[in-house]
């Protein structure tokens, strides 16, 4: 268990310090403009003062609905400087879902571009359109903006709920500051460093990549949605913008790996690749890419939206020695991890249990859902009055304290009466050199008719029958997929994670259609 000093302050204070140290350095760059730190600070102050004039302050939520751009970052910083918590909205989401989030949050003001805030202006809700940079002149109100209280709410993020209704988590300023100050100190950062702003703004990793860059004097390079969806164009931007660091989900990383042969890797200036949100799978293609980028380090990070990134593991040594599923690592400073049995007792190293996390970065709980909060945020076993979050993930602690992630406790399915962890089957598939990415899902009627269906993104000429025969040598029969499809790409949710719901729908549809390309047991 790791106990370390909690890093204090707020991201607003951290950015203010960077402004004082590096006023003329580029802070945010998009296709249309580049903002220095002093310009970002001035333009965000314009928004903060405008919100304060509308009565916005501590304890309130302001929604942010804007397209990927420098002005999105201006709006984000401005809302926090006004003292409010920000509800970042991914404007590519369906309008009904976005409206549900805004309604649930109680946000009275929506900040963004004119066309992105228009759908939310109803029922007394007010729109605040981000002015074009420099459009407002240099005159600003003289009353000072006070740094937010670290104990106040900072960002309200929504994730999927089991009932079909999104659930929100409010992160305190102190928790986000703990994460990004650690990331800035343990990573490529500082003046001259350039980080790709890849994460969807509603994804918790976006807060990490944005603020770990801005508190250190580095530069954020915005990527538009068209480029982000095309791995070849993404590589082109990485080269042109001389990107040093990227945070992205594993599926997004795999899309880059698959087209790496089309890229002039000698021109790549990457120094860190930080996958998050899903278990990293070290495929042969990924290993080959990192061997061609010897100056680039690969990390595995872990953390649910309820706490952001709390565990970190750097992959060192020869990529050929990396295991297919590397450990998630050890907790970062200010956080703790427990592996507990069903009775809440801490397990010995090597034993499998459920992963719980505690410490500086826990959210306040589920927004306006006290019952759900009480069920998932529980008293920690070794801290008086301290809470821990029940992740629902299976884990095992090694003798040295390193933690292995073993999949979701609730992602286990029963095939022919046997419990199967989908991640274990995916790990076995990812060992094959021909397989670039894969996803496994149950399909069919629950019970005796339930089967496993695998989808693989693979090189041309893959022999699916041979792979299934080979799997029989390493997996029990009930864990060998009855059907294996070769696809061009795996379905993804907007954050870039594997969309398991769509994957199952694809499996069910192919069975109903009697797909002649599938391979049966």
Secondary structure, DSSP 8 states (H G I E B T S, - for coil): --------S-HHHHHHHHHHH-TTSEEEE-SS-EEEHHHHHHHHHHHHHHHHHTT--TT-EEEEE--SSHHHHHHHHHHHHTT-EEEEE-TTS-HHHHHHHHHHHT-SEEEE-HHHHGGG--TT-EEEE---TTTT-S----S------TTSEEEEEEE--TTSS-EEEEEEHHHHHHHHHHHHHSSS-STT-EEEE-S-TTSHHHHHHHHHHHTTT-EEEE--HHHHT-HHHHHHHHHHTT--EEEE-HHHHHHHHHTGGGS-GGG----EEEE-SS-----HHHHHHHHH-TT-EEEEEE--TTT---EEEEE-S-GGG--SS---BEE-TTEEEEEE-TTS-B--TT-EEEEEEEETT--S-BTT-HHHHHHHEEE-TTSTT-EEEEEEEEEEE-TTS-EEEEEEGGGEEEETTEEEEHHHHHHHHHTSTTEEEEEEEEESSSSTT-EEEEEEEE-TT--HHHHHHHHTTTS-GGGS-SEEEE-S---B-TTSSB-HHHHHHHHHHHHHHT-TT----
